Amino acid sequence: MKSNNLTLGEVLASPCQYVIPVFQRYYRWDQPQWDKLWNDLVDLQEPDRTGRHFMGFLVMVPETFMPGRINRSHLIDGQQRLTTLSLILCALRDAARLAGFDDLAMKIEFSTLVHQFETGEDRFRVFPKLRDREQYVACINGETPADGRLGAAVRYFAGRLTTIPEAGTEAGLRAFYDLLSQRLEFVYAQLEGENPFNIFKSLNSTGVPLGPADLIRNFVFMNLPVEHQDAFDQAHWKPMERRFEDQQGILDAEGLSSFLRDHLMRHGEYIRPAETFDAFQRKHSATAFDPVQVTIEAKKASGWYEILLGNRPDSDPEVEAVLAQFRQLESSTTDALLLNLYERRDRGALSPKELIECLRLLSGFILRRLVCGENSRGYARLFVQAAGAIGESPVDDLRRFLESRGFPDTPRFVRAFVTFDLYHSRYRKAVLVALERAQGHKEPVVLSKAQVEHIMPQTLTDAWRETLGDESARIHSTWLHTPGNLTLTGYNPELLNKPFAIKREGYKNSNIVLTRRVADSESWGEAEIEQRARWMAEDASRIWPGPAVPVERASDEAARIGPSRFDLRLRFWTGFRDHLKESGSELDPAEPGPRYRHLCGRLGVGKPLYAYLNLRNRRLAVSACFHGKRAEQQFHAIRQHQEAIEAEIGSRLIWTARPGGDSLIVLRNPVDPTDETIWPSYYDWMRRSLETFRRVLAPHITRTPKADRLANHGEGVSDAEQFRLDYWFAFRDLLTNSSSPVKPRKPQPDPWYKFAAGRSHTQLATILGWREASIAVELTFWYDQAQAYYTILSRDREAIEAEIGEPLEWQDQGDRRHSKIRIKREGVDLANRQEWPDQHQWLREKLECLHRVFVPRIKAISPEDLETAETDDMVNDASEGANMDEGATDAG
């Protein structure tokens, strides 16, 4: 490789054309990358900045020189940066031309954008091969920028150019041009015999990571002669990619990567998402790789994938009808198996009737297990295993496989369905719609706009209490969200909490059979709900078929759903939680899950207590963890008393400080945690250790200056803190005197007032926004499982907002430690105490509304639901967790 340092002006002014190869990605930069580049350019204009700014690598593969043609080099790395800078130059040229500075505009164009004396494709200094070509050429030619990222980039930078020094003058524009051409520096490298694909794979300095689809595309194209790549792209690769583009022609790279992974797994080999490209390269490097044939197969499979996603219907109406119902289950983990089945159908080894039977088996397996309380953890592996298990008799083989993995039988399913909390399931409408379709209506109604209706309402009125009798509270809590009390209607807002007699009249005229049949009952109570649920359950058992009698699961450990260590951890933490309850411990454990660590309470905000079960290294541990900058400061303050603390606890501790991360105080115990017979002794050790941590460490944490002031009855409290205390004490009195179902705690002088929300990691709060003149009620999700809770609830956003009666603010915080759902009232006068009663009444109504709507949903979320909602692959997470555990307990 030959390399040297060149400025942007030297790169673009050379008698060369930089061709972006077909196998390169589309232009991927968007506003975050544009903002970063522009901020660098702004900093470069500061008076004290006199040097050059390093822009990274430009890696080229020169083409063989051909007389009569301009020199060409293929751009292997640096596409995003060089394309973006060319677009900035387009915007700068257009600004100069619009202002009448024609000489400057011509200089920019002929020095950096085009070769003045060349024609056709050779005219462009940077030239995409097919991808993004039309948009790029329009920008270079000064035409109105097209839709898409490249046109948007020109418009973005055109707006930013109005902010540079002396923006409207020729001197200002020329100075900015000089900055671009003379002060941006690259390492310019030319390959000489190296494998360009390996170089490309290892280089990625754009800030937009290379995904599996990018790497697979590059691998395929690098195994084709350059002269065949354009034709191959047009005939084979581009038609496949087009199935993953949106209406603006922007490629969904993640969707394409998911498809290629499922395509690779269709014969039964499970592949982690991060290993998709490695598996592809390993498979085809070990064989006589024919990129054309491999792509033809993938292109055909992408057509089936399009059907599975519902982007187009199956050619067989009967298959499509069953598939449409299956899609309602939103089980993407079955895609690899379904690609296997479609491949069999394509080669004549599976009839449409057999495909329908397989789809119904999968529907039954998923829905029945959900209703019967079986977890879905491990489905990603299980369904891939199923693809490898089916042979010459696909239907029978699939049935036997599913039955050996815990396929609930019909009697068990019917029993569970009657009392199942269907309302808080993400399948609630899909189930009710399927049951309605099963009624055999000769003129099926359109159900897309129908809403799920509680016949016995969620809020009992006096009339309903009288109807239900003395046991109204028990009946309501037992049967409210079960199938027998749910139906479909287009008149949900009109019916709401009205007495059954009024609802019945509305139901009589319904075009929905499920709803009209409710009107056959003269009253509505426990007996009617249960009776209706039983015939619904019988219908459901036919819609979602399964074994008629119980079947045994496979005993082979390798056939279990998910790795065995997950099941062992779940049992361990479940037993530990029960132990804490029986012992009367004040520790507050989270819901049991299969993770290596378990939240057992907190010493304060940002200071959770954890217990650890490390199976790989055979040890238990407990820790106090310190999150965030303030907690880190407290950790260092506590460590000054290390000797006294260890003496009081009676053991040496491991003190691990991680600047910018979590700091830990750890106590570990080398044991054999796989011996379940002695788990009770481990539970006792963990409980005693955690309680000792709380007793010894808490005084060092809670005695803050603010806590001392509050302990002295407000002595030293600031005016702002006193104001907030007055506000929240008045609000607490309202909640207490009104017998609110939301239980208030002792107010603190904070802008928020916290309330329990049914689970650890969740919290309801009322908020004072002094600067915004607002009050708000919000549901917050904290720490490890924040994103999982938020993801699950956001799936029901439409139904939740309909139940609350107004839209909410849904704040997905991404990689931060909390997400929020909020309802806010603006324009309030917090300083006017005469308005407090009205403000407090609003806060009470909204707080109780969010409590009523969200808390049952939160409590209905199982550990398995949280597992499937998390973004990382479970096995990766477990492995990473084990590494974290080892690092935490071995530190020092």
PEFENRA-V304122 format. One line per field, one symbol per residue. phi: phi as a letter, one per 30 degrees, with the letter a starting at -180 (. if undefined). Layout:
BEGIN
phi=???
END
This chain:
BEGIN
phi=.cbacbdedddddddbcccddedddddcdbeeddedddddddddddedccdccdcjcbcccddddbeibddbbdddbjeddddddddddddddddddddicdddddddddcbcbdeccbidddddcbddididddddddddideeddjddddddddddddddcdehedcddddddddddddcccbbccbcdbjdddddddddcacdicedceddddedddddccdedcdddddddbddeddedccdddidddddddddddddddddcjcdbdedcededddddcdcbddceddddddddddddddedddidadddceddddddddddddhcddcddddddddddddcicbdeddddddddddededddddddiddcdjeededdedddddbdbeddddddddddcjceddeddddddecddddcddcededddddddddiddbeddcdcdcdcdddddcdcdddddddidceddddddcecdedccacacbeddchcdededdedddecddcdeddddddddbbaedddddddddddddddddcdaddbebdddddedcddieddddddddddddddddddddidddcddddbcddbbdbkbdldibdcbcbbcddchacabacccciddddddedddddcedddddddiadcccccbeibdcbcbbbbdbcdddddceeddedddddddddeddddeedcddceddddddchjdiddddddeddddddddddddddchdddddcddcdcdbbcbdbjbdibacacbccdddhbbabbccccieceddeddddddcedddddddjadcdccddidddabbbbbbbciccdddddceeddddddddddddddddcedddddddeddddddddddddedddddddddddddcei
END
